[in-house]
Structure formats: C-alpha cells, structure tokens
Amino acid sequence: MKGFGGGHVIEVVENDRAGAFRVVYTVAVQKAVYVLHAFQKKSKTGIKTPKEEIVKVRDRLGQAAADYQKRYFDEGNKEGEVS
C-alpha cells in the first residue's frame, strides 16, 4: 500500500470466488501489531484501493500511534509494559 512512509503499512490481499478482500496492518511500532482495517474491495475493475478506504487507514494509523504511546511510553508505564 503506497503513501504511508515505506513499509510501515502492509496490505494483505486475498482473492477468491466471493470477491477481493484486503487487511491492512502496521509494523511501524516495535512492541505491537495494529490491524488498521479489513474490507472487501467492491470495484470490479482496476487495482487501486478506494479513497475512502485509504482515509480510514490513515485515521486509524494515527489512532494506533496514540494508543501505542499511551500503552508503552506514557508516565506511569516507564518499563514499556502493556497497561
């Protein structure tokens, strides 16, 4: 998936008789994997991911970064343990 700073956002693609499915996750953090979005691609033509799906991924990436900061680095959690 392009537009997310290199290999930090990864898209898993699965196609079968029922349609095309995508799962997007991030490995931009060291201690967790965040699944950002899962959806069925509705378009019958082209390989481009619809803009509204990209917007969801971008928003959830920001939420994941905030959650990661809170869980691993905020005050009271100095050891980096999951709260």
PDB file of N, CA, C and O in Angstrom:
ATOM      1  N   MET A   1       0.854  -1.167   0.000  1.00  0.00           N
ATOM      2  CA  MET A   1       0.000   0.000   0.000  1.00  0.00           C
ATOM      3  C   MET A   1       0.898   1.227   0.000  1.00  0.00           C
ATOM      4  O   MET A   1       1.819   1.323   0.811  1.00  0.00           O
ATOM      5  N   LYS A   2       0.643   2.143  -0.880  1.00  0.00           N
ATOM      6  CA  LYS A   2       1.500   3.317  -1.049  1.00  0.00           C
ATOM      7  C   LYS A   2       0.984   4.514  -0.255  1.00  0.00           C
ATOM      8  O   LYS A   2      -0.199   4.606   0.072  1.00  0.00           O
ATOM      9  N   GLY A   3       1.907   5.428   0.045  1.00  0.00           N
ATOM     10  CA  GLY A   3       1.536   6.678   0.679  1.00  0.00           C
ATOM     11  C   GLY A   3       1.588   6.686   2.194  1.00  0.00           C
ATOM     12  O   GLY A   3       1.051   7.597   2.824  1.00  0.00           O
ATOM     13  N   PHE A   4       2.226   5.689   2.789  1.00  0.00           N
ATOM     14  CA  PHE A   4       2.266   5.604   4.245  1.00  0.00           C
ATOM     15  C   PHE A   4       3.693   5.486   4.769  1.00  0.00           C
ATOM     16  O   PHE A   4       3.906   4.910   5.836  1.00  0.00           O
ATOM     17  N   GLY A   5       4.658   6.008   4.056  1.00  0.00           N
ATOM     18  CA  GLY A   5       6.025   6.042   4.556  1.00  0.00           C
ATOM     19  C   GLY A   5       6.746   4.715   4.500  1.00  0.00           C
ATOM     20  O   GLY A   5       7.181   4.203   5.531  1.00  0.00           O
ATOM     21  N   GLY A   6       6.877   4.161   3.336  1.00  0.00           N
ATOM     22  CA  GLY A   6       7.643   2.921   3.185  1.00  0.00           C
ATOM     23  C   GLY A   6       6.863   1.693   3.579  1.00  0.00           C
ATOM     24  O   GLY A   6       5.682   1.565   3.255  1.00  0.00           O
ATOM     25  N   GLY A   7       7.524   0.782   4.284  1.00  0.00           N
ATOM     26  CA  GLY A   7       6.926  -0.494   4.629  1.00  0.00           C
ATOM     27  C   GLY A   7       6.186  -0.512   5.943  1.00  0.00           C
ATOM     28  O   GLY A   7       5.981  -1.582   6.516  1.00  0.00           O
ATOM     29  N   HIS A   8       5.777   0.646   6.439  1.00  0.00           N
ATOM     30  CA  HIS A   8       5.123   0.696   7.746  1.00  0.00           C
ATOM     31  C   HIS A   8       3.672   0.238   7.712  1.00  0.00           C
ATOM     32  O   HIS A   8       3.128  -0.174   8.737  1.00  0.00           O
ATOM     33  N   VAL A   9       3.049   0.303   6.557  1.00  0.00           N
ATOM     34  CA  VAL A   9       1.675  -0.164   6.392  1.00  0.00           C
ATOM     35  C   VAL A   9       1.692  -1.257   5.333  1.00  0.00           C
ATOM     36  O   VAL A   9       2.157  -1.052   4.212  1.00  0.00           O
ATOM     37  N   ILE A  10       1.182  -2.412   5.709  1.00  0.00           N
ATOM     38  CA  ILE A  10       1.231  -3.570   4.823  1.00  0.00           C
ATOM     39  C   ILE A  10      -0.187  -4.026   4.523  1.00  0.00           C
ATOM     40  O   ILE A  10      -1.044  -4.069   5.406  1.00  0.00           O
ATOM     41  N   GLU A  11      -0.418  -4.363   3.263  1.00  0.00           N
ATOM     42  CA  GLU A  11      -1.729  -4.810   2.826  1.00  0.00           C
ATOM     43  C   GLU A  11      -1.655  -6.280   2.443  1.00  0.00           C
ATOM     44  O   GLU A  11      -0.819  -6.678   1.632  1.00  0.00           O
ATOM     45  N   VAL A  12      -2.532  -7.082   3.029  1.00  0.00           N
ATOM     46  CA  VAL A  12      -2.651  -8.486   2.678  1.00  0.00           C
ATOM     47  C   VAL A  12      -3.846  -8.586   1.735  1.00  0.00           C
ATOM     48  O   VAL A  12      -4.932  -8.092   2.037  1.00  0.00           O
ATOM     49  N   VAL A  13      -3.633  -9.229   0.594  1.00  0.00           N
ATOM     50  CA  VAL A  13      -4.659  -9.319  -0.437  1.00  0.00           C
ATOM     51  C   VAL A  13      -5.081 -10.775  -0.604  1.00  0.00           C
ATOM     52  O   VAL A  13      -4.242 -11.671  -0.694  1.00  0.00           O
ATOM     53  N   GLU A  14      -6.379 -10.994  -0.645  1.00  0.00           N
ATOM     54  CA  GLU A  14      -6.899 -12.341  -0.881  1.00  0.00           C
ATOM     55  C   GLU A  14      -8.047 -12.236  -1.880  1.00  0.00           C
ATOM     56  O   GLU A  14      -8.999 -11.481  -1.676  1.00  0.00           O
ATOM     57  N   ASN A  15      -7.942 -12.995  -2.947  1.00  0.00           N
ATOM     58  CA  ASN A  15      -8.986 -13.043  -3.956  1.00  0.00           C
ATOM     59  C   ASN A  15      -9.539 -14.460  -4.023  1.00  0.00           C
ATOM     60  O   ASN A  15      -8.784 -15.432  -4.034  1.00  0.00           O
ATOM     61  N   ASP A  16     -10.864 -14.566  -4.066  1.00  0.00           N
ATOM     62  CA  ASP A  16     -11.497 -15.861  -4.277  1.00  0.00           C
ATOM     63  C   ASP A  16     -12.821 -15.651  -5.010  1.00  0.00           C
ATOM     64  O   ASP A  16     -13.105 -14.542  -5.461  1.00  0.00           O
ATOM     65  N   ARG A  17     -13.622 -16.686  -5.132  1.00  0.00           N
ATOM     66  CA  ARG A  17     -14.885 -16.583  -5.866  1.00  0.00           C
ATOM     67  C   ARG A  17     -15.833 -15.569  -5.251  1.00  0.00           C
ATOM     68  O   ARG A  17     -16.662 -14.992  -5.955  1.00  0.00           O
ATOM     69  N   ALA A  18     -15.725 -15.345  -3.961  1.00  0.00           N
ATOM     70  CA  ALA A  18     -16.614 -14.406  -3.269  1.00  0.00           C
ATOM     71  C   ALA A  18     -16.201 -12.950  -3.470  1.00  0.00           C
ATOM     72  O   ALA A  18     -16.985 -12.045  -3.183  1.00  0.00           O
ATOM     73  N   GLY A  19     -14.997 -12.713  -3.954  1.00  0.00           N
ATOM     74  CA  GLY A  19     -14.542 -11.350  -4.182  1.00  0.00           C
ATOM     75  C   GLY A  19     -13.107 -11.133  -3.763  1.00  0.00           C
ATOM     76  O   GLY A  19     -12.356 -12.078  -3.522  1.00  0.00           O
ATOM     77  N   ALA A  20     -12.743  -9.853  -3.683  1.00  0.00           N
ATOM     78  CA  ALA A  20     -11.389  -9.444  -3.298  1.00  0.00           C
ATOM     79  C   ALA A  20     -11.450  -8.859  -1.890  1.00  0.00           C
ATOM     80  O   ALA A  20     -12.290  -8.008  -1.599  1.00  0.00           O
ATOM     81  N   PHE A  21     -10.563  -9.318  -1.028  1.00  0.00           N
ATOM     82  CA  PHE A  21     -10.544  -8.885   0.360  1.00  0.00           C
ATOM     83  C   PHE A  21      -9.172  -8.310   0.703  1.00  0.00           C
ATOM     84  O   PHE A  21      -8.147  -8.756   0.186  1.00  0.00           O
ATOM     85  N   ARG A  22      -9.172  -7.310   1.586  1.00  0.00           N
ATOM     86  CA  ARG A  22      -7.933  -6.667   1.996  1.00  0.00           C
ATOM     87  C   ARG A  22      -7.900  -6.548   3.521  1.00  0.00           C
ATOM     88  O   ARG A  22      -8.921  -6.280   4.154  1.00  0.00           O
ATOM     89  N   VAL A  23      -6.728  -6.749   4.094  1.00  0.00           N
ATOM     90  CA  VAL A  23      -6.473  -6.467   5.503  1.00  0.00           C
ATOM     91  C   VAL A  23      -5.225  -5.606   5.536  1.00  0.00           C
ATOM     92  O   VAL A  23      -4.221  -5.931   4.902  1.00  0.00           O
ATOM     93  N   VAL A  24      -5.287  -4.507   6.276  1.00  0.00           N
ATOM     94  CA  VAL A  24      -4.177  -3.567   6.340  1.00  0.00           C
ATOM     95  C   VAL A  24      -3.706  -3.488   7.793  1.00  0.00           C
ATOM     96  O   VAL A  24      -4.507  -3.296   8.708  1.00  0.00           O
ATOM     97  N   TYR A  25      -2.391  -3.640   7.987  1.00  0.00           N
ATOM     98  CA  TYR A  25      -1.840  -3.550   9.339  1.00  0.00           C
ATOM     99  C   TYR A  25      -0.548  -2.763   9.313  1.00  0.00           C
ATOM    100  O   TYR A  25       0.020  -2.508   8.251  1.00  0.00           O
ATOM    101  N   THR A  26      -0.090  -2.380  10.496  1.00  0.00           N
ATOM    102  CA  THR A  26       1.147  -1.608  10.586  1.00  0.00           C
ATOM    103  C   THR A  26       2.179  -2.318  11.457  1.00  0.00           C
ATOM    104  O   THR A  26       1.850  -2.963  12.453  1.00  0.00           O
ATOM    105  N   VAL A  27       3.412  -2.179  11.054  1.00  0.00           N
ATOM    106  CA  VAL A  27       4.546  -2.679  11.832  1.00  0.00           C
ATOM    107  C   VAL A  27       5.482  -1.514  12.148  1.00  0.00           C
ATOM    108  O   VAL A  27       6.683  -1.705  12.342  1.00  0.00           O
ATOM    109  N   ALA A  28       4.922  -0.311  12.197  1.00  0.00           N
ATOM    110  CA  ALA A  28       5.724   0.890  12.449  1.00  0.00           C
ATOM    111  C   ALA A  28       6.180   0.976  13.893  1.00  0.00           C
ATOM    112  O   ALA A  28       7.040   1.791  14.228  1.00  0.00           O
ATOM    113  N   VAL A  29       5.618   0.150  14.742  1.00  0.00           N
ATOM    114  CA  VAL A  29       5.966   0.144  16.158  1.00  0.00           C
ATOM    115  C   VAL A  29       6.658  -1.175  16.487  1.00  0.00           C
ATOM    116  O   VAL A  29       6.470  -2.168  15.785  1.00  0.00           O
ATOM    117  N   GLN A  30       7.454  -1.189  17.546  1.00  0.00           N
ATOM    118  CA  GLN A  30       8.266  -2.364  17.846  1.00  0.00           C
ATOM    119  C   GLN A  30       7.566  -3.424  18.674  1.00  0.00           C
ATOM    120  O   GLN A  30       7.864  -4.608  18.520  1.00  0.00           O
ATOM    121  N   LYS A  31       6.652  -3.042  19.540  1.00  0.00           N
ATOM    122  CA  LYS A  31       6.115  -3.978  20.518  1.00  0.00           C
ATOM    123  C   LYS A  31       4.690  -4.423  20.233  1.00  0.00           C
ATOM    124  O   LYS A  31       4.077  -5.088  21.069  1.00  0.00           O
ATOM    125  N   ALA A  32       4.151  -4.072  19.073  1.00  0.00           N
ATOM    126  CA  ALA A  32       2.764  -4.411  18.786  1.00  0.00           C
ATOM    127  C   ALA A  32       2.537  -4.459  17.281  1.00  0.00           C
ATOM    128  O   ALA A  32       3.316  -3.916  16.497  1.00  0.00           O
ATOM    129  N   VAL A  33       1.466  -5.115  16.903  1.00  0.00           N
ATOM    130  CA  VAL A  33       0.979  -5.093  15.521  1.00  0.00           C
ATOM    131  C   VAL A  33      -0.445  -4.568  15.597  1.00  0.00           C
ATOM    132  O   VAL A  33      -1.270  -5.110  16.333  1.00  0.00           O
ATOM    133  N   TYR A  34      -0.735  -3.534  14.853  1.00  0.00           N
ATOM    134  CA  TYR A  34      -2.072  -2.954  14.831  1.00  0.00           C
ATOM    135  C   TYR A  34      -2.732  -3.271  13.491  1.00  0.00           C
ATOM    136  O   TYR A  34      -2.228  -2.887  12.435  1.00  0.00           O
ATOM    137  N   VAL A  35      -3.861  -3.973  13.543  1.00  0.00           N
ATOM    138  CA  VAL A  35      -4.672  -4.178  12.343  1.00  0.00           C
ATOM    139  C   VAL A  35      -5.490  -2.908  12.187  1.00  0.00           C
ATOM    140  O   VAL A  35      -6.283  -2.555  13.061  1.00  0.00           O
ATOM    141  N   LEU A  36      -5.293  -2.229  11.076  1.00  0.00           N
ATOM    142  CA  LEU A  36      -5.908  -0.921  10.876  1.00  0.00           C
ATOM    143  C   LEU A  36      -7.266  -0.998  10.201  1.00  0.00           C
ATOM    144  O   LEU A  36      -8.155  -0.200  10.499  1.00  0.00           O
ATOM    145  N   HIS A  37      -7.434  -1.953   9.293  1.00  0.00           N
ATOM    146  CA  HIS A  37      -8.687  -2.008   8.534  1.00  0.00           C
ATOM    147  C   HIS A  37      -8.759  -3.332   7.789  1.00  0.00           C
ATOM    148  O   HIS A  37      -7.742  -3.878   7.361  1.00  0.00           O
ATOM    149  N   ALA A  38      -9.969  -3.836   7.644  1.00  0.00           N
ATOM    150  CA  ALA A  38     -10.233  -5.013   6.822  1.00  0.00           C
ATOM    151  C   ALA A  38     -11.493  -4.722   6.020  1.00  0.00           C
ATOM    152  O   ALA A  38     -12.479  -4.227   6.565  1.00  0.00           O
ATOM    153  N   PHE A  39     -11.461  -5.029   4.731  1.00  0.00           N
ATOM    154  CA  PHE A  39     -12.617  -4.709   3.901  1.00  0.00           C
ATOM    155  C   PHE A  39     -12.642  -5.580   2.652  1.00  0.00           C
ATOM    156  O   PHE A  39     -11.642  -6.183   2.263  1.00  0.00           O
ATOM    157  N   GLN A  40     -13.819  -5.622   2.039  1.00  0.00           N
ATOM    158  CA  GLN A  40     -13.968  -6.301   0.757  1.00  0.00           C
ATOM    159  C   GLN A  40     -13.924  -5.238  -0.322  1.00  0.00           C
ATOM    160  O   GLN A  40     -14.660  -4.254  -0.261  1.00  0.00           O
ATOM    161  N   LYS A  41     -13.078  -5.429  -1.293  1.00  0.00           N
ATOM    162  CA  LYS A  41     -12.955  -4.479  -2.388  1.00  0.00           C
ATOM    163  C   LYS A  41     -14.134  -4.692  -3.315  1.00  0.00           C
ATOM    164  O   LYS A  41     -14.359  -5.800  -3.801  1.00  0.00           O
ATOM    165  N   LYS A  42     -14.882  -3.637  -3.558  1.00  0.00           N
ATOM    166  CA  LYS A  42     -16.112  -3.738  -4.341  1.00  0.00           C
ATOM    167  C   LYS A  42     -15.891  -3.532  -5.840  1.00  0.00           C
ATOM    168  O   LYS A  42     -16.652  -4.055  -6.654  1.00  0.00           O
ATOM    169  N   SER A  43     -14.866  -2.783  -6.206  1.00  0.00           N
ATOM    170  CA  SER A  43     -14.629  -2.461  -7.607  1.00  0.00           C
ATOM    171  C   SER A  43     -14.345  -3.711  -8.422  1.00  0.00           C
ATOM    172  O   SER A  43     -13.584  -4.582  -8.001  1.00  0.00           O
ATOM    173  N   LYS A  44     -14.948  -3.787  -9.562  1.00  0.00           N
ATOM    174  CA  LYS A  44     -14.731  -4.924 -10.459  1.00  0.00           C
ATOM    175  C   LYS A  44     -13.557  -4.679 -11.404  1.00  0.00           C
ATOM    176  O   LYS A  44     -13.062  -5.612 -12.036  1.00  0.00           O
ATOM    177  N   THR A  45     -13.110  -3.424 -11.501  1.00  0.00           N
ATOM    178  CA  THR A  45     -12.005  -3.092 -12.392  1.00  0.00           C
ATOM    179  C   THR A  45     -10.924  -2.336 -11.634  1.00  0.00           C
ATOM    180  O   THR A  45     -11.201  -1.647 -10.652  1.00  0.00           O
ATOM    181  N   GLY A  46      -9.711  -2.472 -12.096  1.00  0.00           N
ATOM    182  CA  GLY A  46      -8.601  -1.734 -11.500  1.00  0.00           C
ATOM    183  C   GLY A  46      -8.120  -2.341 -10.191  1.00  0.00           C
ATOM    184  O   GLY A  46      -8.817  -3.140  -9.564  1.00  0.00           O
ATOM    185  N   ILE A  47      -6.915  -1.946  -9.791  1.00  0.00           N
ATOM    186  CA  ILE A  47      -6.331  -2.475  -8.566  1.00  0.00           C
ATOM    187  C   ILE A  47      -6.235  -1.414  -7.479  1.00  0.00           C
ATOM    188  O   ILE A  47      -5.843  -1.709  -6.350  1.00  0.00           O
ATOM    189  N   LYS A  48      -6.590  -0.179  -7.818  1.00  0.00           N
ATOM    190  CA  LYS A  48      -6.454   0.926  -6.881  1.00  0.00           C
ATOM    191  C   LYS A  48      -7.441   0.783  -5.718  1.00  0.00           C
ATOM    192  O   LYS A  48      -8.616   0.480  -5.921  1.00  0.00           O
ATOM    193  N   THR A  49      -6.943   1.005  -4.500  1.00  0.00           N
ATOM    194  CA  THR A  49      -7.779   0.972  -3.309  1.00  0.00           C
ATOM    195  C   THR A  49      -8.608   2.253  -3.263  1.00  0.00           C
ATOM    196  O   THR A  49      -8.058   3.339  -3.445  1.00  0.00           O
ATOM    197  N   PRO A  50      -9.912   2.156  -3.027  1.00  0.00           N
ATOM    198  CA  PRO A  50     -10.767   3.348  -2.994  1.00  0.00           C
ATOM    199  C   PRO A  50     -10.300   4.365  -1.951  1.00  0.00           C
ATOM    200  O   PRO A  50      -9.786   4.002  -0.893  1.00  0.00           O
ATOM    201  N   LYS A  51     -10.491   5.645  -2.274  1.00  0.00           N
ATOM    202  CA  LYS A  51     -10.021   6.740  -1.426  1.00  0.00           C
ATOM    203  C   LYS A  51     -10.588   6.650  -0.016  1.00  0.00           C
ATOM    204  O   LYS A  51      -9.861   6.896   0.946  1.00  0.00           O
ATOM    205  N   GLU A  52     -11.868   6.304   0.136  1.00  0.00           N
ATOM    206  CA  GLU A  52     -12.467   6.254   1.476  1.00  0.00           C
ATOM    207  C   GLU A  52     -11.805   5.190   2.348  1.00  0.00           C
ATOM    208  O   GLU A  52     -11.743   5.340   3.568  1.00  0.00           O
ATOM    209  N   GLU A  53     -11.311   4.120   1.734  1.00  0.00           N
ATOM    210  CA  GLU A  53     -10.605   3.083   2.488  1.00  0.00           C
ATOM    211  C   GLU A  53      -9.231   3.595   2.927  1.00  0.00           C
ATOM    212  O   GLU A  53      -8.779   3.300   4.033  1.00  0.00           O
ATOM    213  N   ILE A  54      -8.576   4.358   2.061  1.00  0.00           N
ATOM    214  CA  ILE A  54      -7.273   4.954   2.387  1.00  0.00           C
ATOM    215  C   ILE A  54      -7.426   5.930   3.552  1.00  0.00           C
ATOM    216  O   ILE A  54      -6.589   5.965   4.454  1.00  0.00           O
ATOM    217  N   VAL A  55      -8.499   6.721   3.529  1.00  0.00           N
ATOM    218  CA  VAL A  55      -8.756   7.689   4.606  1.00  0.00           C
ATOM    219  C   VAL A  55      -8.930   6.955   5.935  1.00  0.00           C
ATOM    220  O   VAL A  55      -8.394   7.391   6.954  1.00  0.00           O
ATOM    221  N   LYS A  56      -9.668   5.853   5.935  1.00  0.00           N
ATOM    222  CA  LYS A  56      -9.851   5.062   7.161  1.00  0.00           C
ATOM    223  C   LYS A  56      -8.513   4.549   7.684  1.00  0.00           C
ATOM    224  O   LYS A  56      -8.241   4.611   8.883  1.00  0.00           O
ATOM    225  N   VAL A  57      -7.688   4.047   6.786  1.00  0.00           N
ATOM    226  CA  VAL A  57      -6.381   3.525   7.194  1.00  0.00           C
ATOM    227  C   VAL A  57      -5.535   4.642   7.792  1.00  0.00           C
ATOM    228  O   VAL A  57      -4.899   4.457   8.829  1.00  0.00           O
ATOM    229  N   ARG A  58      -5.527   5.797   7.141  1.00  0.00           N
ATOM    230  CA  ARG A  58      -4.725   6.934   7.626  1.00  0.00           C
ATOM    231  C   ARG A  58      -5.202   7.379   9.019  1.00  0.00           C
ATOM    232  O   ARG A  58      -4.384   7.633   9.904  1.00  0.00           O
ATOM    233  N   ASP A  59      -6.515   7.469   9.207  1.00  0.00           N
ATOM    234  CA  ASP A  59      -7.062   7.861  10.512  1.00  0.00           C
ATOM    235  C   ASP A  59      -6.703   6.842  11.588  1.00  0.00           C
ATOM    236  O   ASP A  59      -6.297   7.210  12.690  1.00  0.00           O
ATOM    237  N   ARG A  60      -6.853   5.579  11.265  1.00  0.00           N
ATOM    238  CA  ARG A  60      -6.584   4.524  12.243  1.00  0.00           C
ATOM    239  C   ARG A  60      -5.096   4.387  12.540  1.00  0.00           C
ATOM    240  O   ARG A  60      -4.719   3.966  13.634  1.00  0.00           O
ATOM    241  N   LEU A  61      -4.250   4.739  11.581  1.00  0.00           N
ATOM    242  CA  LEU A  61      -2.813   4.743  11.833  1.00  0.00           C
ATOM    243  C   LEU A  61      -2.489   5.789  12.900  1.00  0.00           C
ATOM    244  O   LEU A  61      -1.665   5.542  13.781  1.00  0.00           O
ATOM    245  N   GLY A  62      -3.130   6.949  12.824  1.00  0.00           N
ATOM    246  CA  GLY A  62      -2.950   7.978  13.846  1.00  0.00           C
ATOM    247  C   GLY A  62      -3.451   7.508  15.207  1.00  0.00           C
ATOM    248  O   GLY A  62      -2.815   7.758  16.231  1.00  0.00           O
ATOM    249  N   GLN A  63      -4.593   6.826  15.210  1.00  0.00           N
ATOM    250  CA  GLN A  63      -5.137   6.289  16.461  1.00  0.00           C
ATOM    251  C   GLN A  63      -4.208   5.231  17.043  1.00  0.00           C
ATOM    252  O   GLN A  63      -4.013   5.168  18.257  1.00  0.00           O
ATOM    253  N   ALA A  64      -3.637   4.405  16.179  1.00  0.00           N
ATOM    254  CA  ALA A  64      -2.712   3.366  16.640  1.00  0.00           C
ATOM    255  C   ALA A  64      -1.471   3.993  17.257  1.00  0.00           C
ATOM    256  O   ALA A  64      -0.983   3.523  18.285  1.00  0.00           O
ATOM    257  N   ALA A  65      -0.958   5.051  16.639  1.00  0.00           N
ATOM    258  CA  ALA A  65       0.227   5.732  17.180  1.00  0.00           C
ATOM    259  C   ALA A  65      -0.071   6.309  18.559  1.00  0.00           C
ATOM    260  O   ALA A  65       0.758   6.218  19.465  1.00  0.00           O
ATOM    261  N   ALA A  66      -1.253   6.905  18.720  1.00  0.00           N
ATOM    262  CA  ALA A  66      -1.634   7.461  20.019  1.00  0.00           C
ATOM    263  C   ALA A  66      -1.802   6.352  21.059  1.00  0.00           C
ATOM    264  O   ALA A  66      -1.363   6.500  22.200  1.00  0.00           O
ATOM    265  N   ASP A  67      -2.428   5.258  20.674  1.00  0.00           N
ATOM    266  CA  ASP A  67      -2.611   4.132  21.589  1.00  0.00           C
ATOM    267  C   ASP A  67      -1.268   3.549  22.007  1.00  0.00           C
ATOM    268  O   ASP A  67      -1.055   3.242  23.180  1.00  0.00           O
ATOM    269  N   TYR A  68      -0.372   3.400  21.052  1.00  0.00           N
ATOM    270  CA  TYR A  68       0.958   2.859  21.334  1.00  0.00           C
ATOM    271  C   TYR A  68       1.701   3.747  22.325  1.00  0.00           C
ATOM    272  O   TYR A  68       2.318   3.259  23.271  1.00  0.00           O
ATOM    273  N   GLN A  69       1.634   5.043  22.098  1.00  0.00           N
ATOM    274  CA  GLN A  69       2.282   5.999  23.013  1.00  0.00           C
ATOM    275  C   GLN A  69       1.716   5.848  24.419  1.00  0.00           C
ATOM    276  O   GLN A  69       2.463   5.818  25.397  1.00  0.00           O
ATOM    277  N   LYS A  70       0.398   5.754  24.514  1.00  0.00           N
ATOM    278  CA  LYS A  70      -0.259   5.642  25.819  1.00  0.00           C
ATOM    279  C   LYS A  70       0.109   4.327  26.515  1.00  0.00           C
ATOM    280  O   LYS A  70       0.427   4.324  27.704  1.00  0.00           O
ATOM    281  N   ARG A  71       0.068   3.243  25.797  1.00  0.00           N
ATOM    282  CA  ARG A  71       0.306   1.924  26.392  1.00  0.00           C
ATOM    283  C   ARG A  71       1.762   1.701  26.801  1.00  0.00           C
ATOM    284  O   ARG A  71       2.037   1.082  27.829  1.00  0.00           O
ATOM    285  N   TYR A  72       2.671   2.197  26.006  1.00  0.00           N
ATOM    286  CA  TYR A  72       4.068   1.828  26.204  1.00  0.00           C
ATOM    287  C   TYR A  72       4.966   2.928  26.756  1.00  0.00           C
ATOM    288  O   TYR A  72       6.027   2.632  27.304  1.00  0.00           O
ATOM    289  N   PHE A  73       4.566   4.189  26.625  1.00  0.00           N
ATOM    290  CA  PHE A  73       5.516   5.238  26.978  1.00  0.00           C
ATOM    291  C   PHE A  73       4.990   6.348  27.861  1.00  0.00           C
ATOM    292  O   PHE A  73       5.782   7.168  28.325  1.00  0.00           O
ATOM    293  N   ASP A  74       3.700   6.415  28.116  1.00  0.00           N
ATOM    294  CA  ASP A  74       3.189   7.477  28.965  1.00  0.00           C
ATOM    295  C   ASP A  74       3.663   7.310  30.392  1.00  0.00           C
ATOM    296  O   ASP A  74       4.056   6.218  30.804  1.00  0.00           O
ATOM    297  N   GLU A  75       3.627   8.379  31.132  1.00  0.00           N
ATOM    298  CA  GLU A  75       4.056   8.390  32.521  1.00  0.00           C
ATOM    299  C   GLU A  75       3.325   7.301  33.309  1.00  0.00           C
ATOM    300  O   GLU A  75       2.129   7.082  33.120  1.00  0.00           O
ATOM    301  N   GLY A  76       4.037   6.643  34.168  1.00  0.00           N
ATOM    302  CA  GLY A  76       3.470   5.553  34.958  1.00  0.00           C
ATOM    303  C   GLY A  76       3.661   4.206  34.290  1.00  0.00           C
ATOM    304  O   GLY A  76       3.315   3.172  34.861  1.00  0.00           O
ATOM    305  N   ASN A  77       4.194   4.210  33.119  1.00  0.00           N
ATOM    306  CA  ASN A  77       4.424   2.973  32.381  1.00  0.00           C
ATOM    307  C   ASN A  77       5.842   3.012  31.808  1.00  0.00           C
ATOM    308  O   ASN A  77       6.057   2.715  30.633  1.00  0.00           O
ATOM    309  N   LYS A  78       6.766   3.367  32.621  1.00  0.00           N
ATOM    310  CA  LYS A  78       8.156   3.598  32.214  1.00  0.00           C
ATOM    311  C   LYS A  78       8.835   2.363  31.673  1.00  0.00           C
ATOM    312  O   LYS A  78       9.767   2.478  30.878  1.00  0.00           O
ATOM    313  N   GLU A  79       8.400   1.191  32.074  1.00  0.00           N
ATOM    314  CA  GLU A  79       9.055  -0.058  31.658  1.00  0.00           C
ATOM    315  C   GLU A  79       8.624  -0.502  30.265  1.00  0.00           C
ATOM    316  O   GLU A  79       9.184  -1.452  29.717  1.00  0.00           O
ATOM    317  N   GLY A  80       7.630   0.176  29.685  1.00  0.00           N
ATOM    318  CA  GLY A  80       7.174  -0.214  28.368  1.00  0.00           C
ATOM    319  C   GLY A  80       6.271  -1.437  28.387  1.00  0.00           C
ATOM    320  O   GLY A  80       6.140  -2.127  27.376  1.00  0.00           O
ATOM    321  N   GLU A  81       5.647  -1.711  29.528  1.00  0.00           N
ATOM    322  CA  GLU A  81       4.754  -2.857  29.629  1.00  0.00           C
ATOM    323  C   GLU A  81       3.365  -2.472  29.173  1.00  0.00           C
ATOM    324  O   GLU A  81       2.965  -1.313  29.278  1.00  0.00           O
ATOM    325  N   VAL A  82       2.640  -3.435  28.672  1.00  0.00           N
ATOM    326  CA  VAL A  82       1.267  -3.189  28.249  1.00  0.00           C
ATOM    327  C   VAL A  82       0.423  -2.896  29.459  1.00  0.00           C
ATOM    328  O   VAL A  82       0.488  -3.613  30.457  1.00  0.00           O
ATOM    329  N   SER A  83      -0.383  -1.829  29.378  1.00  0.00           N
ATOM    330  CA  SER A  83      -1.255  -1.478  30.503  1.00  0.00           C
ATOM    331  C   SER A  83      -2.608  -2.132  30.376  1.00  0.00           C
ATOM    332  O   SER A  83      -3.468  -1.945  31.237  1.00  0.00           O
TER     333      SER A  83
END
